[in-house]
Amino acid sequence: MYPSELQFLIPFFFLIITHSAETLIPDSHKLVYTQCSNRNSPNHSHVSLLAILFQEFVTHSSQSNFFKTIVANEKTAISGSFQCMKHFSSDECKSCVARTSNLSESLCGESLPARIQLQGCSVRYEEEDGAVPENISAGSEQILHWACSERRIERGGFEDVKYAALGMAESCVMSENGFCETTYESIHVLAQCGDSLRSCECGECVHRAVEIACEDRCRYSVSGEVYVDGCFISYAYRDEGFGTFEGGGGSLPKLVALVVGGLAILSFGVGLCYFMKSCGKKKDGKTKGEMGECVKTSGAIKV
């Protein structure tokens, strides 16, 4: 049985744990980039086809992490595909793909072709046999998006360690069916290729992304991500001195901070309760000797 003074703390403690669990949920719905054509198709019948396309996306995302299809009517046809992170569960993939469906309408409207890249999944679609506008990248190894952290390390051999970690990803994706997640000397690396790429093509694609991550603009950055047409790579350095992941990680340190903070608050509450209880005893003018020893009989506590 909990002391009556502690009962009010129990809901608060569970609130801390619940908030900690929510913090650990991967932010797979975070928007990375979009590419939308600056023109609309003259054939507006494709609007209804887009709705059908995304319905198929959501349906198949609970069964597979990659899907490609064509939907058509008597006037036009649209081809499209989605891909989720290969280590995602079916529920995670479905949730992410459903998010792209909502963003498609608000960000790209009726324009074709289009790409939408979230942290955990991507979709692309275009009118069959349609010309690709200049602002939509086409072709292997075209740079789609890159970003590097402002924090940089230009000492202590960081650059060499980073090169080695990213270099490991090139061979890793070829041997692990187009997906790699690994850590080398405190640098966490994630890489993935599109399902349409063969092993050697995947390695070449990741090599191109690594080159971009190691160029001057990202050379000393402690975290970064590079998306090219066909694959992506991201990395984050764990600074042992501060115990945090810059960029892509950070869930574990947040959880530790929340749990430690929660325990500190709980400890303070326990101390406060016992202090109040102690004050109550002094107020009554009774000592432990006067109270006698507690004896448990028949499921009740008596003195």
C-alpha positions in Angstrom: 0.0 0.0 0.0 1.3 3.5 -0.9 1.4 6.2 1.8 -1.6 8.5 1.3 0.8 11.4 0.8 2.3 9.7 -2.3 -1.0 8.9 -4.0 -1.2 12.3 -5.7 2.3 11.7 -7.3 1.4 8.5 -9.0 -0.6 10.0 -12.0 2.2 12.6 -12.3 4.9 9.9 -12.5 2.9 8.0 -15.2 2.6 11.3 -17.1 6.4 11.6 -17.2 6.8 8.0 -18.5 4.1 8.6 -21.1 5.8 11.7 -22.3 9.1 9.9 -22.5 7.6 7.2 -24.7 6.1 9.8 -27.0 9.5 11.5 -27.3 11.0 8.2 -28.6 8.5 7.9 -31.5 10.6 8.4 -34.7 9.8 11.6 -36.5 9.2 9.7 -39.8 6.6 12.2 -40.9 9.0 15.1 -41.0 9.1 16.7 -44.5 12.6 16.6 -46.1 11.9 18.1 -49.5 9.3 18.3 -52.3 9.7 18.7 -56.0 6.5 19.9 -57.7 6.2 20.8 -61.3 5.4 24.5 -61.9 2.7 23.6 -64.5 -0.6 21.7 -64.3 -1.6 19.0 -66.8 -4.0 20.3 -69.3 -6.0 17.1 -68.8 -7.8 17.7 -65.5 -9.1 14.1 -65.4 -5.9 13.2 -63.7 -7.1 14.7 -60.4 -9.4 11.7 -59.8 -6.6 9.4 -60.8 -4.3 10.9 -58.1 -6.9 10.0 -55.5 -7.1 6.4 -56.8 -3.2 6.3 -56.9 -2.8 7.3 -53.3 -5.6 4.9 -52.2 -3.5 2.1 -53.8 -0.4 3.4 -52.1 -2.0 3.3 -48.6 -3.5 -0.1 -49.2 -0.2 -1.7 -50.4 1.9 0.1 -47.8 0.6 -2.3 -45.1 1.9 -5.2 -47.2 5.2 -4.0 -48.6 7.8 -1.2 -48.2 7.9 -0.6 -51.9 5.2 -0.5 -54.5 4.9 0.7 -58.1 1.8 0.9 -60.3 -0.1 2.7 -63.1 -3.6 4.0 -62.9 -5.5 5.1 -65.9 -8.8 6.1 -67.4 -10.0 6.7 -71.0 -8.1 10.0 -71.2 -4.8 9.7 -69.4 -2.5 7.5 -67.2 -0.4 8.2 -64.1 2.5 6.0 -63.0 3.7 6.2 -59.4 5.6 4.5 -56.6 6.3 4.7 -52.9 9.2 3.5 -50.8 9.5 3.3 -47.0 12.6 2.7 -44.9 13.3 -1.0 -45.2 13.4 -1.6 -41.4 9.9 -0.1 -40.9 7.0 -2.2 -39.8 3.9 -2.4 -41.9 2.1 0.0 -39.6 5.0 2.5 -39.7 5.1 2.4 -43.5 1.3 2.8 -43.8 1.3 5.7 -41.5 4.1 7.5 -43.3 2.6 6.9 -46.8 -0.8 8.2 -45.6 0.9 11.4 -44.5 2.3 11.9 -48.1 -1.2 11.6 -49.4 -2.3 14.7 -47.4 0.8 16.6 -48.2 0.5 15.9 -52.0 -2.7 18.0 -52.3 -1.5 20.9 -50.1 2.0 21.1 -51.5 1.8 20.1 -55.1 -1.9 20.4 -55.9 -2.7 19.1 -59.4 0.9 19.5 -60.8 2.6 16.6 -62.4 5.2 15.1 -62.0 6.0 15.4 -58.3 8.1 13.9 -55.5 7.5 14.1 -51.8 10.2 12.9 -49.4 9.5 12.5 -45.7 12.1 11.2 -43.2 10.6 7.7 -43.3 9.2 7.3 -46.8 8.9 8.9 -50.3 6.4 9.0 -53.2 6.8 10.0 -56.8 4.3 10.1 -59.6 4.1 11.4 -63.2 1.9 11.3 -66.2 2.7 8.4 -68.5 4.8 9.5 -71.5 4.8 13.0 -70.3 7.8 15.4 -70.6 9.7 16.0 -67.4 9.9 19.7 -66.6 13.4 21.2 -65.9 12.7 21.8 -62.2 12.1 18.1 -61.7 15.3 16.1 -61.5 15.5 13.1 -63.8 18.2 10.5 -64.4 20.6 8.6 -62.1 22.5 10.3 -59.4 20.9 13.7 -59.7 21.1 15.7 -56.5 17.7 16.1 -55.0 18.4 17.5 -51.5 21.3 17.9 -49.2 21.7 19.5 -45.7 24.6 19.8 -43.3 24.7 20.8 -39.6 26.2 24.2 -38.7 28.2 22.5 -36.0 31.7 21.5 -37.3 34.7 19.7 -36.0 38.0 20.5 -37.7 40.4 18.7 -35.4 41.2 15.4 -33.8 41.0 13.3 -36.9 37.2 13.7 -37.2 37.4 14.0 -41.0 39.2 10.7 -41.4 36.8 8.9 -39.1 33.9 10.4 -41.0 35.4 9.2 -44.4 35.8 5.7 -43.0 32.3 5.6 -41.6 30.7 6.7 -44.8 33.0 4.4 -46.8 31.7 1.5 -44.9 28.1 2.4 -46.0 29.1 1.9 -49.7 30.0 -1.7 -49.3 27.3 -2.3 -46.7 24.4 -1.4 -48.9 25.7 -3.8 -51.6 25.9 -6.7 -49.2 22.7 -5.9 -47.2 20.2 -5.7 -50.1 20.2 -1.9 -50.5 19.9 -0.9 -46.8 22.6 -0.2 -44.2 22.5 1.1 -40.6 25.8 1.0 -38.8 28.0 2.9 -36.3 31.7 3.5 -36.6 33.8 5.4 -34.0 30.7 7.2 -32.7 29.4 8.1 -36.2 26.0 6.6 -36.9 25.3 6.1 -40.6 22.1 5.2 -42.5 21.9 4.5 -46.2 19.3 3.1 -48.5 18.8 2.6 -52.2 15.6 2.4 -54.3 14.3 -1.1 -55.0 14.8 -0.6 -58.7 18.6 -0.4 -58.3 20.8 -3.5 -58.7 23.7 -4.1 -56.2 26.4 -2.4 -58.2 24.2 0.5 -59.1 23.2 0.9 -55.5 26.9 1.1 -54.5 27.6 3.7 -57.2 24.7 5.7 -56.1 25.7 5.8 -52.4 29.3 6.6 -53.5 27.9 9.7 -55.2 26.0 10.7 -52.1 29.2 10.1 -50.0 31.2 12.4 -52.3 28.7 15.2 -51.7 28.7 14.6 -47.9 32.5 14.9 -47.9 32.8 18.0 -50.1 33.7 21.4 -48.7 30.2 22.4 -47.9 29.7 19.4 -45.6 33.3 18.4 -45.0 33.6 19.1 -41.3 29.8 19.0 -40.4 29.0 16.7 -37.6 25.8 15.6 -39.2 24.2 15.7 -42.6 21.9 14.0 -45.2 22.2 13.7 -48.9 19.5 12.5 -51.3 20.2 11.7 -54.9 18.0 10.1 -57.5 18.0 6.5 -56.4 19.4 6.6 -52.9 20.2 8.6 -49.8 22.7 8.7 -47.0 22.7 10.4 -43.6 25.1 10.5 -40.7 25.4 11.9 -37.2 28.4 12.1 -34.9 27.9 11.2 -31.2 30.1 13.6 -29.2 31.2 11.5 -26.2 31.8 14.8 -24.2 28.2 15.9 -24.4 26.4 12.6 -25.0 24.2 13.8 -27.8 23.5 13.0 -31.4 23.7 16.0 -33.7 21.1 15.9 -36.4 19.5 12.6 -37.0 19.5 11.0 -33.5 19.1 12.2 -29.9 16.1 10.1 -28.7 18.2 8.2 -26.1 19.7 11.4 -24.4 16.2 12.9 -24.4 14.8 9.8 -22.7 17.6 9.8 -20.1 17.0 13.5 -19.4 13.2 13.0 -19.0 13.6 9.9 -16.8 16.3 11.5 -14.6 14.2 14.7 -14.3 11.1 12.6 -13.5 13.0 10.6 -10.8 14.3 13.8 -9.3 10.8 15.3 -9.1 9.5 12.0 -7.6 12.3 11.9 -5.1 11.6 15.5 -4.1 7.9 14.5 -3.7 8.7 11.5 -1.6 11.0 13.6 0.6 8.3 16.3 1.0 5.7 13.7 1.9 7.9 12.2 4.6 8.8 15.7 5.8 5.1 16.4 6.1 4.5 13.1 7.9 7.4 13.8 10.3 6.0 17.3 11.0 2.6 15.7 11.6 4.1 13.3 14.2 5.9 16.2 16.0 2.7 18.2 16.1 0.9 15.3 17.7 3.7 15.2 20.3 4.2 11.5 19.9 7.5 9.6 19.5 8.1 6.2 18.0 8.3 4.8 21.5 5.0 6.2 22.4 3.4 5.0 19.1 4.6 1.5 19.7 5.7 -1.1 17.1 3.5 -1.8 14.0 2.1 -5.3 14.0 0.4 -6.7 10.9 -2.6 -8.9 11.8 -5.5 -10.2 9.7 -4.5 -8.1 6.7 -4.7 -4.8 8.7 -1.9 -2.8 10.3 -2.5 -2.1 14.0 -0.4 -0.5 16.7 
